[in-house]
Amino acid sequence: MVFVESLQKYNLHYPANVALVCSMYEERINVMAAAWHTQLSHDPPLYGVSISPKRLTHDLILSSKEFTVNFIRYDQSRLAAFVGKTSGRDIDKLNVFEINLTNARKVKVPVLGDCYAAYECKLVDFRRTGDHTFFIGQIVGVHYDPNAFGQILTVQPTLYLGSDHYVTVDFSTKRVHDEKQVKDYLSRWVQGG
């Protein structure tokens, strides 16, 4: 393994699930791709997304205090790339990329009509974190396609590798490491075997 004190791009933690973040203020709607997002809490249900102040979505969220986080299938990776590489300040992404939106229930910001899951979020906090702002939203509503979920996710999500590369998962390679396996291992370890 090689050690360096810094990198030009910190993307060694990829792949990351891509989300399309929708924002809206007054009549202006924007959609952007985000790989830097995460669940923060179950109770209350909090979700965070990191957005550069250069992005129109940043300004719209600050103004409206709400946003939606939409999770897309791998066959939609082109849309993620296109909305991620363009600015809503320059083009109307909804019309140019023919984005299908549907009304949310608890926020004014729409959700993608053909995503496999979406969170409606009300902004509860935000923090400047270096060259990005970390927006924390309380999830106030959830949309999901029941056909996309069994015991686990059953659709192929869009994952971002960095440098404009997208991949997905191969479910035939999944492994299950459940609580019973952990207990069995620990039992053998405690017994010295």
PASEBA-1860 file (N, C-alpha, C; in nm, 3 decimals):
! residues 193
1> MVFVESLQ> 0.084/-0.117/0.000/0.000/0.000/0.000/0.090/0.124/0.000 ~ 0.047/0.227/-0.072/0.121/0.352/-0.085/0.060/0.456/0.008 ~ 0.145/0.540/0.070/0.097/0.650/0.153/0.129/0.783/0.086 ~ 0.029/0.872/0.083/0.048/1.011/0.039/-0.027/1.099/0.137 ~ 0.017/1.223/0.153/-0.052/1.314/0.244/-0.176/1.376/0.184 ~ -0.181/1.385/0.052/-0.300/1.443/-0.012/-0.315/1.390/-0.154 ~ -0.435/1.406/-0.206/-0.468/1.366/-0.342/-0.532/1.485/-0.413 ~ -0.526/1.485/-0.545/-0.594/1.589/-0.620/-0.745/1.566/-0.613
9> KYNLHYPA> -0.789/1.441/-0.623/-0.930/1.404/-0.610/-0.942/1.296/-0.503 ~ -1.033/1.316/-0.411/-1.057/1.218/-0.306/-1.176/1.131/-0.346 ~ -1.150/1.035/-0.431/-1.257/0.947/-0.477/-1.225/0.799/-0.456 ~ -1.136/0.771/-0.364/-1.099/0.632/-0.339/-1.209/0.556/-0.265 ~ -1.308/0.627/-0.212/-1.419/0.563/-0.142/-1.531/0.520/-0.236 ~ -1.521/0.554/-0.364/-1.624/0.513/-0.461/-1.612/0.364/-0.488 ~ -1.719/0.298/-0.531/-1.841/0.353/-0.588/-1.937/0.403/-0.482 ~ -2.024/0.494/-0.526/-2.128/0.550/-0.440/-2.260/0.551/-0.515
17> NVALVCSM> -2.367/0.524/-0.442/-2.500/0.527/-0.500/-2.532/0.669/-0.547 ~ -2.578/0.683/-0.669/-2.613/0.814/-0.722/-2.757/0.847/-0.684 ~ -2.777/0.970/-0.639/-2.912/1.020/-0.615/-2.932/1.144/-0.702 ~ -3.053/1.163/-0.748/-3.088/1.287/-0.816/-3.163/1.372/-0.715 ~ -3.107/1.487/-0.686/-3.166/1.578/-0.587/-3.251/1.680/-0.662 ~ -3.377/1.686/-0.626/-3.468/1.785/-0.685/-3.484/1.900/-0.586 ~ -3.486/2.020/-0.641/-3.507/2.140/-0.561/-3.601/2.231/-0.636 ~ -3.668/2.319/-0.561/-3.765/2.408/-0.622/-3.784/2.529/-0.533
25> YEERINVM> -3.790/2.645/-0.594/-3.826/2.767/-0.523/-3.911/2.850/-0.617 ~ -4.027/2.890/-0.567/-4.128/2.955/-0.648/-4.157/2.863/-0.766 ~ -4.137/2.905/-0.889/-4.167/2.818/-1.004/-4.043/2.754/-1.065 ~ -3.927/2.778/-1.006/-3.801/2.726/-1.062/-3.770/2.589/-1.003 ~ -3.752/2.492/-1.089/-3.721/2.354/-1.048/-3.587/2.315/-1.108 ~ -3.506/2.244/-1.029/-3.379/2.193/-1.079/-3.358/2.050/-1.030 ~ -3.280/1.976/-1.108/-3.241/1.839/-1.072/-3.090/1.831/-1.089 ~ -3.022/1.776/-0.989/-2.877/1.756/-0.999/-2.842/1.616/-0.949
33> AAAWHTQL> -2.731/1.564/-0.998/-2.681/1.434/-0.953/-2.591/1.455/-0.831 ~ -2.602/1.364/-0.735/-2.519/1.370/-0.615/-2.472/1.230/-0.577 ~ -2.342/1.219/-0.553/-2.286/1.095/-0.501/-2.255/1.109/-0.352 ~ -2.251/1.232/-0.303/-2.219/1.259/-0.163/-2.347/1.281/-0.085 ~ -2.406/1.171/-0.038/-2.530/1.175/0.040/-2.533/1.055/0.132 ~ -2.609/1.067/0.243/-2.609/0.957/0.340/-2.726/0.969/0.438 ~ -2.767/0.855/0.491/-2.862/0.851/0.602/-2.788/0.893/0.727 ~ -2.855/0.971/0.812/-2.791/1.021/0.933/-2.854/0.969/1.061
41> SHDPPLYG> -2.983/0.940/1.058/-3.053/0.901/1.180/-3.182/0.828/1.144 ~ -3.219/0.731/1.231/-3.350/0.665/1.217/-3.458/0.746/1.289 ~ -3.424/0.801/1.406/-3.523/0.869/1.488/-3.465/0.999/1.543 ~ -3.497/1.111/1.482/-3.587/1.127/1.368/-3.518/1.082/1.239 ~ -3.595/1.052/1.135/-3.534/1.010/1.010/-3.468/1.129/0.940 ~ -3.334/1.129/0.939/-3.258/1.240/0.880/-3.174/1.189/0.764 ~ -3.166/1.271/0.659/-3.085/1.238/0.542/-3.004/1.360/0.504 ~ -2.877/1.339/0.467/-2.790/1.450/0.433/-2.736/1.441/0.293
49> VSISPKRL> -2.716/1.559/0.234/-2.659/1.566/0.100/-2.562/1.684/0.095 ~ -2.447/1.662/0.034/-2.342/1.762/0.025/-2.347/1.827/-0.114 ~ -2.360/1.960/-0.118/-2.378/2.031/-0.245/-2.288/2.154/-0.247 ~ -2.223/2.176/-0.359/-2.137/2.293/-0.378/-2.222/2.420/-0.388 ~ -2.177/2.530/-0.326/-2.248/2.658/-0.340/-2.254/2.708/-0.485 ~ -2.175/2.651/-0.574/-2.179/2.689/-0.716/-2.305/2.639/-0.784 ~ -2.371/2.541/-0.725/-2.485/2.475/-0.789/-2.616/2.551/-0.764 ~ -2.700/2.556/-0.864/-2.832/2.618/-0.851/-2.913/2.549/-0.741
57> THDLILSS> -2.901/2.418/-0.732/-2.973/2.342/-0.629/-2.941/2.395/-0.490 ~ -2.818/2.433/-0.466/-2.776/2.489/-0.337/-2.863/2.610/-0.302 ~ -2.877/2.703/-0.396/-2.954/2.825/-0.371/-3.103/2.795/-0.355 ~ -3.155/2.702/-0.435/-3.297/2.669/-0.427/-3.332/2.604/-0.293 ~ -3.245/2.517/-0.243/-3.270/2.454/-0.113/-3.264/2.558/-0.001 ~ -3.167/2.646/-0.006/-3.159/2.751/0.096/-3.284/2.838/0.096 ~ -3.340/2.863/-0.020/-3.459/2.948/-0.030/-3.587/2.876/0.011 ~ -3.603/2.751/-0.033/-3.729/2.679/-0.009/-3.730/2.599/0.120
65> KEFTVNFI> -3.612/2.562/0.169/-3.597/2.481/0.291/-3.652/2.340/0.274 ~ -3.650/2.288/0.151/-3.693/2.151/0.127/-3.631/2.098/-0.001 ~ -3.629/1.965/-0.014/-3.572/1.899/-0.131/-3.619/1.755/-0.134 ~ -3.600/1.690/-0.248/-3.626/1.546/-0.256/-3.499/1.477/-0.302 ~ -3.482/1.354/-0.255/-3.367/1.271/-0.292/-3.424/1.150/-0.364 ~ -3.385/1.132/-0.489/-3.444/1.031/-0.576/-3.338/0.929/-0.617 ~ -3.369/0.802/-0.600/-3.275/0.695/-0.629/-3.314/0.629/-0.762 ~ -3.216/0.614/-0.849/-3.244/0.572/-0.986/-3.179/0.439/-1.021
73> RYDQSRLA> -3.243/0.372/-1.117/-3.192/0.244/-1.167/-3.074/0.268/-1.262 ~ -2.998/0.164/-1.286/-2.881/0.173/-1.371/-2.917/0.214/-1.514 ~ -3.033/0.173/-1.561/-3.071/0.213/-1.698/-3.098/0.363/-1.707 ~ -3.093/0.434/-1.595/-3.109/0.579/-1.593/-2.976/0.652/-1.568 ~ -2.866/0.580/-1.576/-2.735/0.641/-1.547/-2.702/0.755/-1.643 ~ -2.750/0.747/-1.764/-2.725/0.856/-1.861/-2.788/0.986/-1.811 ~ -2.908/0.978/-1.755/-2.973/1.096/-1.700/-2.889/1.154/-1.586 ~ -2.836/1.068/-1.500/-2.751/1.115/-1.391/-2.631/1.190/-1.446
81> AFVGKTSG> -2.568/1.136/-1.547/-2.451/1.201/-1.607/-2.490/1.335/-1.669 ~ -2.601/1.338/-1.739/-2.641/1.460/-1.808/-2.680/1.571/-1.710 ~ -2.757/1.539/-1.608/-2.795/1.646/-1.512/-2.677/1.683/-1.423 ~ -2.581/1.591/-1.410/-2.463/1.620/-1.330/-2.360/1.707/-1.403 ~ -2.362/1.702/-1.534/-2.264/1.776/-1.614/-2.318/1.907/-1.670 ~ -2.441/1.943/-1.636/-2.501/2.067/-1.686/-2.550/2.150/-1.569 ~ -2.569/2.277/-1.594/-2.617/2.367/-1.488/-2.759/2.413/-1.517 ~ -2.840/2.409/-1.415/-2.975/2.462/-1.424/-2.977/2.614/-1.442
89> RDIDKLNV> -2.865/2.677/-1.421/-2.855/2.822/-1.447/-2.851/2.849/-1.598 ~ -2.805/2.749/-1.675/-2.787/2.766/-1.820/-2.899/2.704/-1.903 ~ -2.956/2.595/-1.855/-3.061/2.527/-1.932/-3.174/2.483/-1.839 ~ -3.290/2.460/-1.897/-3.403/2.402/-1.825/-3.390/2.250/-1.838 ~ -3.330/2.187/-1.739/-3.301/2.044/-1.746/-3.427/1.960/-1.763 ~ -3.537/2.004/-1.703/-3.661/1.927/-1.712/-3.705/1.910/-1.857 ~ -3.699/2.017/-1.934/-3.739/2.010/-2.075/-3.632/1.948/-2.163 ~ -3.507/1.988/-2.144/-3.399/1.939/-2.230/-3.384/1.787/-2.217
97> FEINLTNA> -3.391/1.735/-2.095/-3.370/1.592/-2.073/-3.500/1.515/-2.053 ~ -3.614/1.583/-2.075/-3.747/1.521/-2.067/-3.764/1.442/-1.937 ~ -3.742/1.513/-1.826/-3.750/1.451/-1.694/-3.895/1.444/-1.649 ~ -3.937/1.325/-1.612/-4.073/1.299/-1.568/-4.082/1.322/-1.417 ~ -4.159/1.422/-1.376/-4.177/1.453/-1.235/-4.320/1.425/-1.192 ~ -4.335/1.400/-1.064/-4.468/1.384/-1.007/-4.472/1.463/-0.877 ~ -4.592/1.497/-0.834/-4.607/1.577/-0.713/-4.568/1.499/-0.589 ~ -4.502/1.568/-0.499/-4.474/1.513/-0.367/-4.600/1.529/-0.282
105> RKVKVPVL> -4.600/1.471/-0.164/-4.717/1.479/-0.077/-4.699/1.577/0.038 ~ -4.575/1.588/0.090/-4.551/1.668/0.211/-4.465/1.792/0.185 ~ -4.402/1.799/0.069/-4.321/1.915/0.032/-4.367/1.962/-0.106 ~ -4.328/2.083/-0.142/-4.365/2.137/-0.273/-4.274/2.088/-0.384 ~ -4.154/2.044/-0.347/-4.056/1.996/-0.445/-4.104/1.862/-0.502 ~ -4.104/1.845/-0.636/-4.150/1.718/-0.693/-4.048/1.605/-0.676 ~ -4.095/1.484/-0.705/-4.009/1.366/-0.708/-4.003/1.316/-0.852 ~ -3.898/1.240/-0.884/-3.889/1.180/-1.016/-3.996/1.073/-1.029
113> GDCYAAYE> -4.070/1.077/-1.138/-4.179/0.983/-1.157/-4.134/0.840/-1.179 ~ -4.010/0.820/-1.225/-3.966/0.686/-1.257/-3.843/0.641/-1.177 ~ -3.826/0.696/-1.058/-3.719/0.647/-0.971/-3.772/0.525/-0.895 ~ -3.683/0.447/-0.833/-3.730/0.332/-0.756/-3.759/0.367/-0.611 ~ -3.708/0.483/-0.566/-3.739/0.530/-0.431/-3.705/0.679/-0.423 ~ -3.777/0.749/-0.336/-3.751/0.892/-0.318/-3.787/0.932/-0.175 ~ -3.709/1.024/-0.120/-3.735/1.081/0.012/-3.777/1.227/-0.006 ~ -3.885/1.263/0.058/-3.923/1.404/0.068/-3.860/1.457/0.196
121> CKLVDFRR> -3.785/1.567/0.186/-3.711/1.618/0.301/-3.741/1.765/0.328 ~ -3.754/1.797/0.454/-3.762/1.936/0.499/-3.629/1.969/0.566 ~ -3.570/2.080/0.525/-3.439/2.120/0.577/-3.447/2.150/0.726 ~ -3.362/2.084/0.805/-3.357/2.110/0.949/-3.225/2.173/0.992 ~ -3.124/2.161/0.907/-2.994/2.220/0.940/-2.906/2.218/0.816 ~ -2.805/2.300/0.815/-2.703/2.295/0.711/-2.574/2.349/0.769 ~ -2.464/2.298/0.718/-2.331/2.336/0.766/-2.239/2.355/0.647 ~ -2.159/2.456/0.654/-2.053/2.473/0.553/-1.942/2.374/0.588
129> TGDHTFFI> -1.907/2.289/0.495/-1.804/2.187/0.517/-1.700/2.202/0.407 ~ -1.605/2.293/0.427/-1.504/2.318/0.325/-1.567/2.384/0.204 ~ -1.548/2.323/0.086/-1.601/2.382/-0.036/-1.743/2.337/-0.070 ~ -1.810/2.270/0.023/-1.949/2.226/0.005/-2.032/2.266/0.126 ~ -2.163/2.260/0.108/-2.257/2.277/0.219/-2.326/2.143/0.240 ~ -2.333/2.100/0.365/-2.400/1.975/0.397/-2.541/2.007/0.445 ~ -2.640/1.969/0.365/-2.780/1.994/0.396/-2.838/1.872/0.468 ~ -2.901/1.896/0.581/-2.963/1.789/0.658/-3.114/1.806/0.651
137> GQIVGVHY> -3.179/1.704/0.598/-3.324/1.708/0.584/-3.390/1.600/0.667 ~ -3.503/1.636/0.726/-3.584/1.535/0.793/-3.675/1.473/0.687 ~ -3.673/1.341/0.680/-3.756/1.271/0.583/-3.900/1.277/0.633 ~ -3.986/1.342/0.554/-4.127/1.359/0.593/-4.220/1.276/0.506 ~ -4.164/1.209/0.406/-4.242/1.124/0.318/-4.151/1.038/0.234 ~ -4.197/0.919/0.200/-4.118/0.824/0.123/-4.205/0.770/0.009 ~ -4.148/0.766/-0.110/-4.212/0.703/-0.225/-4.123/0.584/-0.263 ~ -4.182/0.473/-0.297/-4.100/0.360/-0.344/-4.182/0.266/-0.431
145> DPNAFGQI> -4.112/0.200/-0.521/-4.171/0.100/-0.608/-4.164/-0.033/-0.533 ~ -4.278/-0.089/-0.492/-4.273/-0.216/-0.417/-4.210/-0.330/-0.496 ~ -4.210/-0.320/-0.628/-4.146/-0.424/-0.710/-3.994/-0.416/-0.706 ~ -3.941/-0.306/-0.654/-3.795/-0.288/-0.647/-3.735/-0.344/-0.519 ~ -3.821/-0.389/-0.429/-3.774/-0.435/-0.299/-3.838/-0.568/-0.263 ~ -3.753/-0.662/-0.224/-3.799/-0.785/-0.162/-3.747/-0.774/-0.019 ~ -3.668/-0.872/0.022/-3.599/-0.861/0.150/-3.491/-0.753/0.139 ~ -3.435/-0.738/0.017/-3.336/-0.635/-0.014/-3.374/-0.571/-0.147
153> LTVQPTLY> -3.297/-0.472/-0.189/-3.317/-0.408/-0.317/-3.307/-0.512/-0.429 ~ -3.399/-0.508/-0.524/-3.399/-0.605/-0.632/-3.372/-0.542/-0.769 ~ -3.358/-0.410/-0.775/-3.324/-0.344/-0.901/-3.176/-0.306/-0.897 ~ -3.120/-0.287/-1.013/-2.979/-0.248/-1.019/-2.969/-0.096/-1.006 ~ -2.908/-0.047/-0.897/-2.895/0.096/-0.877/-2.780/0.154/-0.961 ~ -2.784/0.284/-0.982/-2.674/0.352/-1.049/-2.567/0.385/-0.946 ~ -2.446/0.339/-0.969/-2.334/0.367/-0.881/-2.232/0.450/-0.958 ~ -2.173/0.548/-0.889/-2.074/0.635/-0.952/-1.934/0.594/-0.909
161> LGSDHYVT> -1.846/0.576/-1.009/-1.708/0.537/-0.982/-1.613/0.656/-0.978 ~ -1.661/0.772/-1.019/-1.576/0.889/-1.033/-1.531/0.902/-1.177 ~ -1.484/1.022/-1.211/-1.431/1.049/-1.346/-1.527/1.007/-1.457 ~ -1.656/1.036/-1.437/-1.760/1.013/-1.538/-1.789/0.865/-1.567 ~ -1.755/0.775/-1.477/-1.780/0.632/-1.495/-1.891/0.585/-1.400 ~ -1.983/0.504/-1.455/-2.096/0.451/-1.380/-2.098/0.299/-1.391 ~ -2.140/0.234/-1.283/-2.150/0.088/-1.280/-2.276/0.052/-1.202 ~ -2.299/-0.076/-1.188/-2.407/-0.124/-1.101/-2.359/-0.251/-1.032
169> VDFSTKRV> -2.449/-0.317/-0.962/-2.413/-0.438/-0.888/-2.457/-0.562/-0.964 ~ -2.388/-0.670/-0.939/-2.424/-0.800/-0.994/-2.478/-0.882/-0.877 ~ -2.609/-0.898/-0.872/-2.672/-0.965/-0.758/-2.633/-1.113/-0.747 ~ -2.580/-1.171/-0.853/-2.538/-1.311/-0.844/-2.415/-1.327/-0.757 ~ -2.347/-1.217/-0.724/-2.226/-1.225/-0.640/-2.254/-1.188/-0.495 ~ -2.378/-1.164/-0.460/-2.407/-1.119/-0.323/-2.376/-1.229/-0.222 ~ -2.335/-1.187/-0.107/-2.308/-1.276/0.005/-2.391/-1.232/0.123 ~ -2.434/-1.327/0.202/-2.510/-1.296/0.323/-2.422/-1.332/0.441
177> HDEKQVKD> -2.398/-1.236/0.527/-2.323/-1.258/0.650/-2.415/-1.214/0.763 ~ -2.494/-1.308/0.813/-2.598/-1.274/0.910/-2.549/-1.287/1.055 ~ -2.638/-1.255/1.146/-2.605/-1.256/1.288/-2.565/-1.396/1.337 ~ -2.629/-1.499/1.282/-2.596/-1.636/1.323/-2.450/-1.669/1.290 ~ -2.403/-1.627/1.171/-2.263/-1.652/1.134/-2.168/-1.582/1.231 ~ -2.201/-1.460/1.269/-2.117/-1.385/1.361/-2.112/-1.456/1.497 ~ -2.227/-1.497/1.547/-2.233/-1.566/1.676/-2.156/-1.698/1.672 ~ -2.171/-1.774/1.563/-2.098/-1.900/1.549/-1.947/-1.875/1.549
185> YLSRWVQG> -1.902/-1.775/1.476/-1.761/-1.742/1.470/-1.709/-1.702/1.608 ~ -1.783/-1.614/1.675/-1.740/-1.569/1.807/-1.738/-1.684/1.907 ~ -1.834/-1.774/1.895/-1.838/-1.890/1.983/-1.713/-1.977/1.964 ~ -1.673/-2.000/1.839/-1.553/-2.077/1.810/-1.428/-2.001/1.857 ~ -1.425/-1.871/1.840/-1.311/-1.789/1.879/-1.293/-1.791/2.030 ~ -1.402/-1.780/2.104/-1.397/-1.781/2.251/-1.346/-1.917/2.299 ~ -1.383/-2.026/2.229/-1.341/-2.160/2.266/-1.199/-2.191/2.219 ~ -1.137/-2.094/2.151/-0.998/-2.113/2.107/-0.985/-2.188/1.977
193> G> -1.093/-2.204/1.903/-1.086/-2.280/1.778/-1.108/-2.197/1.663
END
